[in-house]
Every structure is written in structure tokens, then in C-alpha cells.
Amino acid sequence: MTKSELVEVLQEQNPHLLTREIERVVSIVLKDISEGVACKARVELRGFGIFFAKERNARSGRNPKTGESVMVPAKSVPRFKASPVLLQRLNQI
């Protein structure tokens, strides 16, 4: 589901709200989740899951074109862990 599809679904479920209000709320929520993860905070949405940043250590890699060994620097990557409620709903189908 894309952001615009999410806005459409929310608009159908809440016809009393304006589309631009729903777009603004969705944008604010997604921005806050992104900023939280970027600041290495844990963002938990009960019944849905947890967004967090995980550190990857520096390592040596290989350039696939030349076969030369290169150092890959340490970095942070975003992660998501589904809640037990979401996992249960997924496995009921």
C-alpha cells in the first residue's frame, strides 16, 4: 500500500474529514517515525510493531568487478519487528 492509497482508505472510512487533513496527519506520523529511527530511538506502535535502528559493524568486502578487497564502513540500518498481534493476524489467513 502506498501513502496515497492509505490516504484514500482513511478518507473512505472517515468521510467527515477533508483529504488534505488526512494527508497531513499521515505525513506527520511517517515523518515522526522516520525522525525517531534516525535519532536511534525505538518507535513502538502497539499492535503493529517496533521500528528501530541497528548498527552494522565495519567489515571487509569484495569489489565484484575487480575482486579487490575493500573495507565497508560501519553504518546504521532501519529495522522493523512485527508485534505478536500482527504476526497472529498474518498467520490466520
C-alpha positions as CSV (number, residue, x, y, z in Angstrom):
1,M,0.0,0.0,0.0
2,T,1.4,3.4,-1.0
3,K,0.9,6.6,1.0
4,S,-1.7,7.8,-1.4
5,E,-3.6,4.5,-1.1
6,L,-3.5,4.8,2.6
7,V,-5.0,8.3,2.4
8,E,-7.8,7.1,0.2
9,V,-8.7,4.2,2.6
10,L,-8.7,6.6,5.5
11,Q,-10.8,9.1,3.5
12,E,-13.4,6.3,2.8
13,Q,-13.5,5.3,6.5
14,N,-13.8,9.0,7.6
15,P,-15.8,10.9,5.1
16,H,-16.3,13.8,7.6
17,L,-12.6,14.6,7.3
18,L,-11.0,16.5,4.5
19,T,-8.5,14.7,2.3
20,R,-5.8,17.4,2.9
21,E,-6.3,16.9,6.7
22,I,-5.8,13.1,6.4
23,E,-2.7,13.7,4.1
24,R,-1.2,16.0,6.7
25,V,-1.8,13.5,9.6
26,V,-0.3,10.6,7.6
27,S,2.7,12.8,6.7
28,I,3.3,13.9,10.3
29,V,3.1,10.3,11.6
30,L,5.5,9.0,9.0
31,K,7.9,11.9,9.5
32,D,7.9,11.4,13.3
33,I,8.6,7.7,12.8
34,S,11.5,8.5,10.4
35,E,13.0,11.1,12.7
36,G,12.7,8.8,15.7
37,V,14.6,6.0,13.9
38,A,17.1,8.5,12.6
39,C,17.8,9.6,16.1
40,K,18.3,5.9,17.1
41,A,15.1,5.9,19.2
42,R,12.8,3.0,19.3
43,V,9.4,3.7,17.9
44,E,6.7,1.3,19.1
45,L,3.2,1.2,17.7
46,R,1.2,-1.2,19.9
47,G,-0.4,-4.0,18.0
48,F,1.6,-3.2,14.8
49,G,5.4,-3.4,15.6
50,I,8.6,-1.7,16.5
51,F,10.8,0.5,14.3
52,F,14.5,0.8,15.4
53,A,18.0,1.4,14.0
54,K,20.6,-1.4,14.2
55,E,24.3,-0.9,13.9
56,R,26.3,-2.9,11.4
57,N,30.0,-3.3,12.1
58,A,32.7,-2.4,9.7
59,R,33.8,-5.4,7.6
60,S,35.9,-6.2,4.6
61,G,34.1,-6.8,1.4
62,R,35.0,-7.6,-2.2
63,N,34.5,-5.5,-5.3
64,P,32.6,-7.9,-7.6
65,K,34.0,-6.3,-10.7
66,T,37.7,-6.4,-9.9
67,G,37.8,-9.0,-7.0
68,E,39.7,-6.4,-4.9
69,S,39.2,-6.4,-1.2
70,V,37.6,-3.2,0.2
71,M,36.7,-2.0,3.6
72,V,32.9,-1.4,4.2
73,P,32.4,1.2,6.9
74,A,30.1,0.7,9.9
75,K,26.6,2.0,9.4
76,S,23.1,2.1,10.9
77,V,20.2,0.3,9.1
78,P,16.5,0.6,9.8
79,R,14.7,-2.4,11.2
80,F,11.1,-3.4,11.9
81,K,9.9,-6.1,14.2
82,A,6.2,-7.1,13.9
83,S,4.2,-7.3,17.1
84,P,2.7,-10.7,18.2
85,V,-0.8,-9.4,17.4
86,L,0.3,-8.6,13.8
87,L,2.0,-11.9,13.4
88,Q,-1.1,-13.7,14.6
89,R,-3.3,-11.9,12.2
90,L,-0.9,-12.7,9.3
91,N,-0.9,-16.4,10.1
92,Q,-4.7,-16.7,10.4
93,I,-5.2,-16.4,6.7
